């Protein structure tokens, strides 16, 4: 048992009167003792703690904690908030009602309780109030000195203070405002019968706090605009039996220490599955952070797996605080910790209060940028923010000239939300810590992360670049069941947020709504033009892992009023986990784009590996996989899978192997940039052949009308396929490959222009020997010009200006080389 003391206000320093209560309130003593300095500490004796949740000494009511601007030497002159009054009527279990009125001014909080109605009216003797106050644990009632009404006595059995009502069934308690926030807990006794609330074991009256609102989730501003506004905290947890809000303050040495622990009352601070409270005095939040502690079912087999000894991050916090030093004052509690890199010493995390959702929204873009290119003309480059430039958000802006020189008009950023090194089941390396908060390790400071993400997106938009962000709703940094690392979801509602093996439960309605809120947050507050969903096969499974033809999450994203019109790319690691084993791709409703690996398989395998060339596969990839993306007319598949998508919905993802010959790698790049669809290359791969890639992307823009059809089977473009010999076709049936002929690895595509004559000629020689090909006749008076030949060295491999004419009827193509011939219809046009 730990004894705690509260100094009675108004006593001199030479002689102070102390009211000493036990941590569970069972005994009380009053005694005098001389002061031991300018600040007297509470009497403490080491005894066995009760079974209630741990509460460090900083939770003592004798040491009130206020926001930094209210901390002064003379607490009586501190103004926490202008005068507030609120009144509530509480029904009683045995009938009647209790009317509670709270009046707060600069120095005092007055609570008046009035019993009336039913059996509480016309009593022969006045009822009795049994009360106490608490912060961190509702099982430890305390009684600040000087706050008990006259004729109050301590109830030895319960540890509550007994105070009589007046003859009208009314009583008033007064507490110094400097003690707030705390909670007044009370029950009544009238005519030998208890006065209890309808469901709880005692009434709870917040002092210095307000019940709060359940929406929006996370921290938000409270109070009227234009006035000094506090902070509202809201956290969703279905499995929680109790919730505690903990505040932390950063000291002068930069270390973080616990400043306050406030237990929420379920009758006052819970609406449905949401726990909420408002702290009206937190008008200035610099140097403050917070976390949650949850009580509930701890059994592993029950699925909830609550861990009351761990602090949890708010999944809707707009910022995170990262510290290498242990958080002080936690006692047996454990702060969330992560590894920033493999093998590094873990760092500790808290949810930041410097930036609230309103602060992020204040810097959001005024509207969608009009400078970004339309979706069907986008040429995308993936940028790893952590690995490119100086590894920071603002440092990525220095890459804009390089990206523009390469000819890309869309940037796909690596996750800008907080991630950490995590040993996930698929060993993906980094995984999400918080989908809501920007990564503090990518910013100049944690509180600047939100502003710097907005500056990054605004800078890319100003350069005419569309901005997408990669998201992964499969695994998080909380790990799997074999190596759990509770940070947030796993401690709040494990059974809701996760399926087996630590996979996010995208089939649960709560998780679906959270994911949509995350996407809206990054689209509205940061200006993202779309998202690339890694592991998208998880989005099509229900809460039991059953694959759905029409998954509600994919449909909700496709038709969401905020997300509609943004670029959504589904990138799957295993197409067999898609409906009908992926024969029609990701469920799309005609809205989703999809990452397709058929072009990479058809090019890199024969060009850089030992796989045999397969002309039908390469033809399918060059045409943007119409079997997957064009309309399905047989009526055997659901409408959301059968509806047509434009060729640009096929995203050709190409990752070059670290080795390989330059000729073969440049040929793969040529095919990816000239195929119908949308190319997606990494910045590192494109930078390996910067001059070559820049030249091909210029050709792609110059001949966009022929290379990039708006729809399948429509427009002025038509395609003819050729083999190496005059008038021959590619080796569709594989007979040439069986005969060992070098022409088996040759395929050429002639794109016919508006005049009915070939305007482009793209050829690939995937064989190991030279092949001499005969292109079709060019248009009259417009001979073929060699624009690209990957078998030549720079700068002849991709011409930067008008290429030379090729007057000969044949062309010899080197092994693993690619060729692009163009017929210049307008010699005066810019190349």
C-alpha positions in Angstrom: 0.0 0.0 0.0 1.3 3.5 -0.9 0.4 6.5 1.2 -0.2 9.8 -0.6 -0.7 13.3 0.9 -2.2 16.5 -0.2 -1.2 19.8 1.4 -4.1 21.9 2.7 -4.1 25.3 1.0 -3.5 28.4 3.1 -1.2 26.8 5.7 2.2 28.3 6.5 5.4 26.6 5.4 6.6 26.3 9.0 3.6 24.1 10.0 1.7 22.2 7.4 -1.4 20.0 7.9 -1.5 16.8 5.8 -4.3 14.5 5.1 -2.8 11.1 4.3 -4.8 8.5 2.4 -3.8 5.0 1.3 -3.7 4.3 -2.4 -6.9 2.3 -2.1 -8.5 4.8 0.3 -9.0 2.5 3.2 -7.3 4.6 6.0 -6.8 8.3 6.7 -4.6 10.2 9.1 -4.2 13.8 10.0 -0.9 15.1 11.5 1.4 18.1 11.7 5.0 18.2 10.6 7.5 20.9 9.9 8.3 21.9 6.3 11.4 20.3 4.7 12.1 23.0 2.2 10.3 25.1 -0.4 8.4 22.1 -1.7 7.0 19.4 0.6 6.6 15.9 -0.8 3.8 13.5 -0.1 4.3 10.9 2.6 5.3 7.6 1.0 5.6 4.1 2.5 6.4 1.0 0.5 3.7 -1.6 0.8 2.1 -4.1 -1.5 0.3 -2.3 -4.4 -3.4 -3.2 -5.0 -4.3 -5.2 -8.0 -5.4 -2.2 -10.0 -3.5 -1.0 -13.0 -0.1 0.7 -12.2 0.0 4.4 -11.6 3.3 6.2 -11.2 3.9 8.8 -8.6 3.4 11.6 -11.1 -0.3 10.8 -11.0 -0.7 12.2 -7.5 -3.4 14.9 -7.2 -0.9 16.7 -5.0 1.0 17.4 -8.2 -1.4 18.9 -10.7 -0.3 18.9 -14.3 -1.2 21.7 -16.6 -0.3 22.7 -20.1 3.0 24.7 -20.3 1.3 28.1 -20.6 -0.6 27.6 -17.3 2.4 26.6 -15.2 3.3 29.5 -13.0 4.8 29.9 -9.6 1.5 31.0 -8.1 -1.1 28.5 -9.1 -3.9 30.7 -7.6 -3.3 33.3 -10.3 -3.4 30.8 -13.1 -6.2 31.1 -15.6 -7.0 27.7 -17.1 -10.1 28.7 -19.0 -12.8 31.3 -18.9 -15.8 30.4 -16.7 -17.7 27.4 -17.8 -20.9 26.0 -16.6 -22.6 22.7 -17.5 -25.5 20.7 -16.1 -26.5 17.1 -16.5 -29.5 15.0 -15.3 -28.6 11.4 -14.4 -31.2 8.7 -13.8 -30.8 6.5 -10.8 -31.1 2.8 -10.7 -33.7 2.8 -7.9 -35.7 5.6 -9.3 -35.4 9.4 -9.2 -32.6 11.4 -10.6 -29.5 13.2 -9.8 -28.9 16.7 -11.2 -25.2 17.6 -11.3 -24.1 21.2 -12.0 -20.5 22.1 -12.4 -19.2 25.7 -12.4 -15.6 26.4 -13.1 -13.8 29.8 -12.6 -10.2 30.8 -12.4 -9.6 29.3 -9.0 -12.4 27.0 -8.0 -14.4 24.1 -9.5 -17.8 23.9 -7.7 -19.9 20.7 -8.0 -23.5 20.8 -6.9 -25.5 17.5 -6.6 -29.2 17.5 -6.2 -31.3 14.3 -5.6 -34.9 14.5 -6.5 -37.9 12.5 -7.8 -39.4 9.1 -6.9 -38.1 7.5 -3.7 -35.6 10.4 -3.3 -38.3 12.9 -2.5 -39.8 13.5 0.9 -37.1 11.8 2.9 -37.2 11.9 6.7 -33.5 12.2 7.0 -31.1 13.8 4.5 -29.2 11.4 2.2 -25.5 10.9 2.4 -22.8 11.3 -0.3 -19.9 8.9 -0.5 -17.3 10.4 -2.8 -13.6 10.6 -3.8 -11.6 11.9 -6.7 -9.1 10.1 -9.0 -7.0 10.5 -12.1 -5.2 7.4 -13.2 -7.3 4.7 -11.5 -10.9 4.7 -10.5 -10.1 2.2 -7.8 -8.1 4.7 -5.8 -10.2 7.5 -4.5 -8.5 10.4 -2.9 -9.7 13.4 -0.9 -7.9 16.7 -1.4 -7.4 18.6 1.9 -9.9 21.4 2.5 -12.4 20.1 -0.1 -14.6 18.1 2.3 -17.9 19.8 3.4 -18.5 20.2 7.1 -19.4 17.1 9.1 -17.6 14.8 6.6 -16.1 11.6 7.9 -14.1 8.8 6.2 -15.9 5.6 5.7 -13.4 3.0 7.0 -14.9 0.1 5.1 -15.1 1.6 1.6 -12.5 4.3 1.8 -15.0 6.9 0.6 -15.6 10.2 2.2 -19.1 10.5 3.8 -20.7 13.9 3.5 -24.3 14.7 4.3 -26.7 16.4 1.9 -28.8 19.3 3.2 -32.5 18.9 4.0 -33.3 19.8 0.3 -31.2 16.8 -1.0 -28.4 19.1 -2.2 -24.7 19.3 -1.6 -21.8 21.4 -3.0 -18.2 20.3 -3.2 -15.4 22.8 -4.1 -12.0 21.9 -5.5 -9.0 24.1 -6.4 -8.9 24.6 -10.2 -5.2 23.9 -10.1 -5.9 20.2 -9.3 -7.7 19.7 -12.6 -8.1 17.5 -14.5 -9.6 14.8 -12.3 -12.8 12.9 -11.9 -15.3 13.1 -9.0 -16.7 9.6 -8.3 -19.7 9.3 -6.0 -22.6 7.2 -4.9 -25.4 8.1 -2.5 -27.3 6.5 0.4 -30.9 7.5 1.1 -33.2 5.8 3.6 -30.9 2.9 3.8 -30.9 2.3 0.1 -28.0 3.0 -2.3 -28.2 5.7 -5.0 -26.4 4.3 -8.0 -26.3 5.0 -11.7 -28.2 2.7 -14.1 -25.3 0.6 -15.3 -22.0 1.7 -13.7 -20.8 1.0 -10.2 -20.6 4.8 -9.4 -21.4 8.2 -10.9 -18.5 10.0 -12.5 -18.2 13.8 -12.9 -15.3 15.1 -15.0 -13.6 18.1 -13.4 -11.4 20.3 -15.6 -12.4 18.0 -18.6 -15.4 17.6 -20.8 -16.9 14.3 -21.9 -15.8 15.0 -25.4 -17.2 13.9 -28.8 -16.7 10.5 -30.6 -16.0 12.2 -33.9 -13.6 12.9 -35.5 -11.4 10.1 -34.3 -7.9 11.0 -33.2 -7.0 14.4 -31.6 -8.9 17.5 -32.8 -9.5 21.0 -31.8 -12.4 21.6 -29.3 -14.3 24.7 -28.6 -15.7 27.5 -30.7 -13.5 29.0 -33.5 -12.0 32.4 -32.5 -11.8 31.4 -28.8 -9.0 29.6 -27.0 -9.5 26.0 -28.0 -8.6 22.8 -26.2 -8.1 19.3 -27.6 -10.6 16.5 -28.0 -9.3 12.9 -28.0 -11.3 10.0 -29.5 -10.2 6.4 -29.9 -12.1 3.4 -31.2 -11.7 0.1 -29.4 -14.5 -2.4 -29.3 -12.7 -4.8 -26.9 -11.6 -2.2 -24.3 -13.2 -2.4 -20.9 -11.3 0.7 -19.8 -9.1 3.4 -21.4 -6.5 5.8 -20.0 -5.2 8.9 -21.7 -1.5 9.7 -20.9 0.1 13.0 -21.6 3.9 13.5 -21.8 6.0 16.6 -21.7 9.4 17.3 -23.2 11.9 18.6 -20.7 14.7 21.1 -21.2 17.1 18.3 -21.9 14.9 16.9 -24.7 13.8 13.9 -22.8 10.1 13.0 -22.5 8.5 12.3 -19.2 5.0 11.3 -18.2 2.9 14.3 -17.0 -0.6 13.0 -16.6 -2.6 9.8 -16.6 -6.4 10.2 -16.9 -8.7 7.2 -16.7 -11.9 7.6 -18.7 -15.3 6.6 -17.3 -17.3 4.4 -19.6 -20.6 6.0 -18.6 -19.3 9.5 -19.5 -16.5 9.0 -22.0 -17.7 6.2 -24.2 -20.1 6.3 -27.1 -20.5 2.9 -28.8 -17.0 1.6 -29.3 -15.3 5.1 -29.1 -13.6 6.5 -26.0 -13.4 10.2 -25.9 -12.5 13.2 -23.7 -11.9 16.9 -24.1 -9.1 18.8 -22.3 -10.2 22.4 -22.7 -6.9 23.8 -21.2 -4.6 22.4 -23.9 -4.8 25.5 -26.0 -1.0 25.4 -26.6 0.4 22.0 -27.4 4.1 22.6 -28.1 6.3 20.1 -26.3 3.4 17.7 -25.5 2.7 14.2 -26.7 0.2 11.5 -25.7 -0.5 7.8 -25.7 -3.3 5.4 -24.7 -3.5 2.5 -22.3 -6.2 -0.1 -22.7 -7.7 -2.5 -20.2 -9.6 -5.6 -21.5 -9.4 -9.3 -22.2 -5.8 -10.4 -22.1 -6.4 -14.1 -23.1 -4.5 -15.0 -26.3 -7.2 -17.4 -27.5 -9.9 -14.8 -27.1 -8.6 -12.8 -30.0 -8.5 -9.4 -28.4 -5.2 -9.9 -26.7 -5.2 -6.6 -24.7 -2.0 -5.7 -23.0 -2.7 -3.2 -20.2 1.1 -2.8 -19.5 1.8 -1.3 -22.9 1.2 2.2 -24.2 -0.4 2.4 -27.6 -0.2 4.9 -30.4 -3.3 6.6 -31.7 -3.9 5.3 -35.3 -5.4 8.7 -36.2 -2.6 10.9 -34.8 -1.4 13.4 -37.3 2.2 13.3 -36.0 4.6 11.0 -34.2 7.4 11.8 -31.7 10.5 9.7 -31.9 13.1 9.6 -29.1 16.2 7.5 -28.6 15.9 7.9 -24.8 13.5 5.9 -22.6 10.4 7.8 -21.6 10.6 8.8 -18.0 8.0 8.2 -15.3 6.4 5.1 -16.8 7.2 2.7 -14.0 6.1 -0.8 -15.2 4.5 0.5 -18.4 6.2 0.0 -21.7 6.3 2.6 -24.4 6.0 1.7 -28.1 9.4 1.0 -29.7 10.5 0.3 -33.3 13.7 -0.4 -35.2 14.4 2.3 -37.7 16.9 0.1 -39.6 17.8 -3.6 -39.4 20.0 -4.2 -36.4 19.6 -0.7 -34.9 18.8 -0.1 -31.2 15.0 0.5 -31.0 13.6 4.0 -30.7 10.6 5.0 -28.6 7.4 6.5 -30.1 4.6 8.7 -28.8 1.7 10.3 -30.6 2.5 14.0 -31.1 0.3 16.9 -30.2 2.2 19.7 -31.9 0.2 19.0 -35.1 -3.5 18.3 -35.0 -5.7 17.4 -37.9 -6.9 21.0 -38.2 -3.2 22.1 -38.5 -2.7 19.7 -41.4 -5.9 20.7 -43.1 -4.9 24.4 -42.8 -2.0 23.7 -45.2 -3.9 21.5 -47.7 -3.9 22.5 -51.3 -6.7 24.7 -52.5 -7.7 22.2 -55.2 -6.5 19.5 -57.5 -3.6 20.7 -59.6 -4.5 21.4 -63.3 -0.9 21.1 -64.4 -0.7 17.3 -64.0 -1.1 15.2 -67.2 -4.2 13.1 -67.9 -4.2 9.5 -66.7 -4.0 7.9 -70.2 -0.8 9.9 -71.1 1.2 9.3 -67.9 4.7 7.9 -67.9 5.5 6.9 -64.3 8.7 6.7 -62.3 9.0 5.3 -58.8 11.0 7.3 -56.3 12.2 5.9 -53.0 12.2 9.0 -50.7 14.4 7.3 -48.2 17.0 6.1 -50.7 17.0 8.9 -53.2 18.8 12.3 -52.8 19.6 13.0 -49.2 16.8 10.7 -47.9 14.4 13.4 -46.8 11.1 14.7 -48.1 12.4 18.1 -49.1 15.5 16.6 -50.6 13.3 14.8 -53.1 12.5 18.1 -54.7 16.1 18.3 -55.9 15.3 15.3 -58.2 12.8 17.2 -60.2 15.3 18.3 -63.0 16.5 14.7 -63.3 12.9 13.4 -63.5 12.0 15.9 -66.1 15.1 15.2 -68.2 14.2 11.5 -68.2 10.8 12.4 -69.7 8.5 11.2 -66.8 5.4 13.1 -65.9 4.2 11.1 -62.9 6.0 10.3 -59.7 5.1 7.4 -57.5 6.5 8.1 -54.1 7.5 5.4 -51.6 5.3 5.5 -48.4 5.4 8.9 -46.8 3.6 7.6 -43.7 5.6 6.3 -40.8 7.3 3.0 -41.3 9.9 0.9 -39.5 12.0 -2.1 -40.1 9.8 -5.1 -39.4 10.3 -8.8 -39.7 7.0 -9.4 -41.4 5.9 -12.9 -42.5 7.0 -12.1 -46.1 10.1 -10.3 -45.0 9.1 -7.1 -46.8 11.6 -5.1 -44.8 9.8 -1.8 -43.8 6.2 -1.8 -42.8 3.7 0.7 -41.5 3.8 2.1 -38.0 1.1 4.6 -38.6 -0.8 5.1 -41.9 -2.0 8.5 -40.8 1.1 10.3 -39.6 4.0 11.3 -41.9 7.3 9.6 -41.2 9.3 11.8 -38.8 12.5 10.3 -39.9 12.1 11.8 -43.4 11.6 15.3 -42.1 13.8 17.9 -40.5 11.8 17.6 -37.3 8.7 15.5 -36.2 6.5 18.5 -36.0 7.6 19.7 -39.5 6.8 16.3 -41.2 3.2 17.3 -42.3 4.3 20.7 -43.7 7.2 19.1 -45.6 5.0 16.5 -47.2 2.7 19.3 -48.4 5.7 21.2 -49.7 7.0 18.2 -51.5 3.7 17.5 -53.3 3.2 21.2 -54.1 6.7 21.4 -55.6 6.1 18.3 -57.8 2.8 19.7 -58.9 4.4 23.1 -59.8 6.8 21.2 -62.0 3.9 19.6 -63.9 4.2 16.2 -62.3 1.4 14.1 -61.0 2.1 12.5 -57.6 1.0 9.1 -56.4 2.0 7.3 -53.2 2.6 3.7 -52.6 0.5 2.1 -49.8 0.6 -1.4 -48.3 -2.5 -2.6 -46.5 -1.2 -6.1 -46.0 1.3 -6.1 -43.1 2.3 -3.6 -40.4 5.3 -3.2 -38.2 3.4 -4.9 -35.4 4.5 -8.3 -36.8 2.8 -11.6 -36.7 1.7 -14.0 -34.0 5.2 -15.5 -33.8 6.9 -12.2 -33.1 4.3 -9.6 -32.0 5.3 -6.0 -31.5 2.2 -4.2 -30.2 2.2 -0.5 -31.3 -1.4 0.4 -32.0 -3.9 -2.0 -33.7 -2.7 -5.1 -32.0 -3.3 -3.7 -28.6 -6.6 -1.9 -29.4 -8.5 -4.6 -31.2 -6.4 -7.5 -32.5 -9.5 -9.5 -33.4 -10.8 -6.6 -35.5 -7.7 -5.5 -37.3 -5.9 -8.7 -38.1 -6.4 -12.1 -39.6 -4.1 -15.0 -39.3 -0.3 -14.5 -39.7 -0.6 -10.8 -38.9 -2.4 -9.9 -42.2 -4.6 -6.8 -41.9 -8.2 -7.7 -41.9 -9.4 -5.6 -44.9 -12.7 -7.6 -44.9 -13.8 -6.1 -41.6 -16.1 -3.0 -41.8 -14.1 -1.1 -39.2 -10.8 -1.7 -41.0 -12.3 -0.9 -44.4 -13.6 2.5 -43.1 -10.2 3.2 -41.6 -8.4 2.5 -44.9 -10.8 4.8 -46.8 -10.3 7.5 -44.2 -6.5 7.1 -44.7 -6.8 7.5 -48.4 -9.0 10.6 -48.1 -6.6 12.1 -45.6 -3.6 11.8 -47.9 -5.7 12.9 -50.9 -7.3 16.0 -49.3 -4.7 17.1 -46.8 -1.6 16.4 -48.8 -2.8 16.6 -52.5 -2.0 13.0 -53.6 -3.2 12.3 -57.2 -3.6 8.6 -56.6 -2.2 5.5 -54.9 -0.3 2.3 -55.8 -1.6 -0.5 -53.6 1.0 -3.1 -52.9 -0.3 -6.5 -52.0 -3.7 -5.5 -53.4 -4.9 -9.1 -53.3 -5.6 -8.6 -49.6 -8.3 -6.0 -50.5 -10.5 -8.6 -52.2 -10.7 -11.0 -49.3 -13.3 -11.0 -46.5 -12.7 -11.2 -42.8 -12.2 -15.0 -43.1 -9.9 -14.8 -46.1 -12.5 -15.8 -48.7 -11.8 -14.3 -52.1 -14.8 -12.2 -53.3 -15.8 -11.4 -56.9 -17.1 -8.1 -55.7 -15.1 -7.0 -52.7 -16.8 -4.1 -50.8 -13.5 -2.3 -50.1 -12.4 -2.1 -53.8 -16.0 -1.0 -54.7 -16.0 1.7 -52.0 -12.7 3.1 -53.2 -13.8 3.1 -56.8 -17.0 5.0 -56.1 -15.9 7.1 -53.1 -16.9 10.8 -53.7 -13.4 12.0 -52.6 -11.3 9.3 -54.3 -13.3 9.2 -57.5 -11.1 10.4 -60.4 -7.8 9.7 -58.6 -5.4 7.1 -60.1 -5.8 3.8 -58.3 -3.3 1.0 -59.2 -3.7 -2.5 -57.8 -0.3 -4.2 -57.6 -0.6 -7.9 -56.7 2.1 -10.3 -55.7 0.0 -13.4 -56.3 -2.7 -13.3 -59.0 -4.1 -16.6 -57.9 -5.5 -14.8 -54.9 -7.6 -12.6 -57.1 -11.2 -13.7 -58.1 -11.2 -16.6 -60.6 -7.5 -16.9 -60.2 -6.9 -13.5 -61.8 -8.0 -14.3 -65.4 -9.8 -10.9 -65.5 -7.5 -9.2 -63.0 -8.3 -7.1 -60.0 -12.1 -6.3 -59.5 -12.1 -2.9 -61.1 -15.6 -1.6 -62.1 -13.8 0.0 -65.0 -12.0 2.4 -62.5 -9.0 0.6 -61.2 -5.6 0.4 -63.0 -3.6 -2.7 -62.5 0.1 -3.5 -62.4 0.8 -6.2 -64.9 4.0 -8.2 -65.1 3.4 -9.9 -68.5 5.7 -7.4 -70.3 8.5 -8.0 -67.9 8.2 -11.7 -68.2 8.0 -11.6 -72.0 11.1 -9.4 -72.3 13.5 -9.9 -69.4 13.2 -13.7 -69.5 14.3 -14.2 -73.1 16.6 -11.1 -73.2 18.4 -11.4 -69.9 17.8 -15.0 -68.9 17.5 -18.4 -70.4 13.8 -18.4 -71.2 12.8 -19.0 -74.8 11.2 -16.1 -76.7 7.4 -16.4 -76.9 6.0 -14.0 -79.5 2.4 -14.4 -78.5 3.2 -13.3 -74.9 5.2 -10.3 -76.2 2.3 -9.4 -78.6 -0.2 -9.5 -75.7 2.0 -7.2 -73.6 2.6 -4.7 -76.4 -1.2 -4.5 -76.9 -1.8 -3.8 -73.1 -3.2 -7.3 -72.4 -6.6 -7.1 -74.0 -7.6 -10.5 -72.6 -7.5 -8.9 -69.2 -8.3 -5.2 -69.8 -10.7 -5.3 -72.8 -14.4 -6.0 -72.4 -15.5 -9.5 -71.7 -18.4 -10.3 -74.0 -19.4 -13.8 -73.1 -21.4 -12.9 -70.1 -19.8 -15.5 -67.9 -18.1 -13.1 -65.4 -19.6 -10.5 -63.0 -20.1 -7.1 -64.5 -17.4 -5.4 -62.3 -14.9 -7.8 -63.9 -16.3 -7.9 -67.4 -16.5 -4.2 -68.1 -13.8 -2.7 -70.3 -10.9 -0.7 -69.1 -8.8 1.6 -71.3 -5.3 0.3 -72.4 -3.8 2.9 -70.0 -5.2 0.8 -67.1 -2.5 -1.8 -67.9 0.6 -0.6 -65.9 3.8 -2.2 -67.2 6.0 -2.6 -64.1 9.6 -3.2 -65.1 12.4 -3.8 -62.7 15.8 -4.3 -64.4 18.1 -7.1 -62.9 21.3 -5.8 -61.4 23.4 -7.6 -64.0 22.6 -8.1 -67.7 24.0 -6.7 -70.9 23.2 -3.1 -71.7 21.8 -4.1 -75.1 19.2 -6.4 -73.6 18.3 -4.0 -70.8 17.8 -1.1 -73.2 15.6 -3.4 -75.4 13.4 -4.1 -72.4 13.2 -0.4 -71.7 12.3 0.3 -75.3 9.5 -2.2 -75.3 8.1 -0.9 -72.0 8.1 2.7 -73.1 6.6 2.0 -76.5 3.9 -0.5 -75.5 0.3 0.5 -75.2 -0.4 1.0 -71.5 1.4 3.0 -68.7 5.0 2.3 -67.9 6.3 2.3 -64.4 10.1 2.3 -63.9 12.2 2.9 -60.9 14.3 6.1 -60.8 17.5 4.1 -60.3 16.8 1.9 -63.3 16.0 4.8 -65.5 19.1 6.7 -64.3 21.3 3.8 -65.4 20.4 4.7 -69.0 19.4 8.3 -68.5 20.2 9.6 -72.0 18.6 6.6 -73.7 15.4 6.7 -71.6 15.1 10.5 -72.1 15.3 10.0 -75.9 12.7 7.2 -76.0 10.2 9.1 -73.8 10.5 12.0 -76.2 9.6 9.7 -79.0 6.7 8.4 -76.9 5.3 11.9 -76.6 5.9 12.7 -80.2 4.0 9.6 -81.4 1.5 9.3 -78.6 -1.5 9.2 -80.9 -0.2 6.0 -82.5 1.6 4.4 -79.5 -1.1 5.2 -76.8 -4.6 4.3 -78.0 -7.5 5.7 -75.9 -9.5 2.4 -76.2 -9.2 -1.1 -77.5 -10.2 -1.4 -81.1 -11.0 2.2 -81.7 -9.2 5.3 -83.1 -7.0 5.9 -86.1 -4.5 3.3 -85.1 -4.2 -0.3 -86.4 -1.4 -2.8 -85.9 0.1 -5.4 -88.2 2.5 -8.1 -87.1 5.6 -9.2 -89.1 8.3 -11.8 -89.0 11.8 -11.3 -90.3 11.3 -12.5 -93.8 9.3 -10.4 -96.3 5.5 -11.0 -95.9 6.0 -13.5 -93.0 4.4 -13.5 -89.6 6.0 -14.1 -86.2 6.4 -17.6 -84.9 2.9 -17.8 -83.3 2.7 -21.6 -83.2 6.3 -22.2 -82.1 7.3 -24.3 -85.1 10.3 -22.1 -85.9 11.5 -22.5 -82.3 11.2 -26.3 -82.5 13.2 -26.2 -85.7 15.9 -24.1 -84.0 15.6 -21.2 -86.5 16.9 -17.8 -85.3 13.8 -16.1 -86.6 11.8 -17.7 -83.8 12.9 -15.0 -81.4 12.0 -12.1 -83.8 8.8 -10.1 -83.6 7.9 -6.8 -85.3 4.9 -4.5 -84.9 4.0 -2.0 -87.6 1.6 0.7 -86.5 -0.5 2.0 -89.4 -1.3 5.7 -89.4 -4.2 7.7 -90.8 -3.0 7.4 -94.4 -3.2 3.6 -94.3 0.6 3.2 -94.5 2.9 2.1 -91.7 4.1 5.0 -89.6 6.1 3.1 -86.9 8.0 -0.1 -87.0 9.0 -1.7 -83.7 11.1 -4.9 -83.8 12.7 -7.1 -81.1 15.3 -9.8 -81.7 15.4 -12.0 -78.7 17.6 -14.6 -80.3 21.4 -15.0 -79.7 22.3 -14.3 -83.3 21.9 -11.5 -85.8 18.6 -11.4 -87.7 18.1 -9.5 -91.0 14.6 -8.2 -91.2 12.6 -6.7 -94.1 10.4 -3.9 -92.8 7.2 -3.2 -94.7 7.2 -0.5 -97.4 7.0 3.1 -95.8 4.6 5.7 -96.9 5.2 7.4 -100.3 8.0 10.0 -100.2 8.5 9.3 -96.4 11.4 6.8 -96.0 12.0 5.0 -92.8 14.2 6.8 -90.3 16.1 5.0 -87.6 15.0 6.4 -84.3 16.3 3.7 -81.9 18.7 0.8 -82.2 19.7 -0.7 -78.9 22.5 -2.7 -80.6 24.4 0.5 -81.3 26.4 2.5 -78.8 25.5 6.0 -77.5 24.5 8.4 -78.9 23.4 6.4 -81.9 21.2 4.0 -79.8 18.5 6.7 -79.3 18.6 9.8 -81.6 18.2 13.1 -79.8 17.4 14.9 -83.1 15.9 14.0 -86.4 17.3 10.6 -87.2 19.0 9.6 -90.4 17.1 8.0 -93.2 17.4 4.3 -93.8 17.2 3.8 -97.6 17.9 0.1 -97.6 15.0 -2.5 -97.9 16.5 -4.6 -95.0 17.9 -4.0 -91.6 20.3 -6.2 -89.6 19.5 -6.4 -85.9 22.0 -7.4 -83.4 21.3 -10.2 -80.8 19.0 -9.1 -78.0 18.5 -5.8 -79.7 15.4 -3.7 -80.4 14.7 -1.3 -83.3 12.3 1.6 -83.8 11.8 3.0 -87.3 9.6 6.1 -87.8 8.2 7.6 -91.0 8.3 11.4 -90.6 5.0 12.7 -92.2 5.8 16.3 -91.2 9.4 17.2 -91.7 8.8 20.6 -90.2 7.4 19.3 -87.0 9.6 19.3 -83.8 11.3 16.0 -83.2 
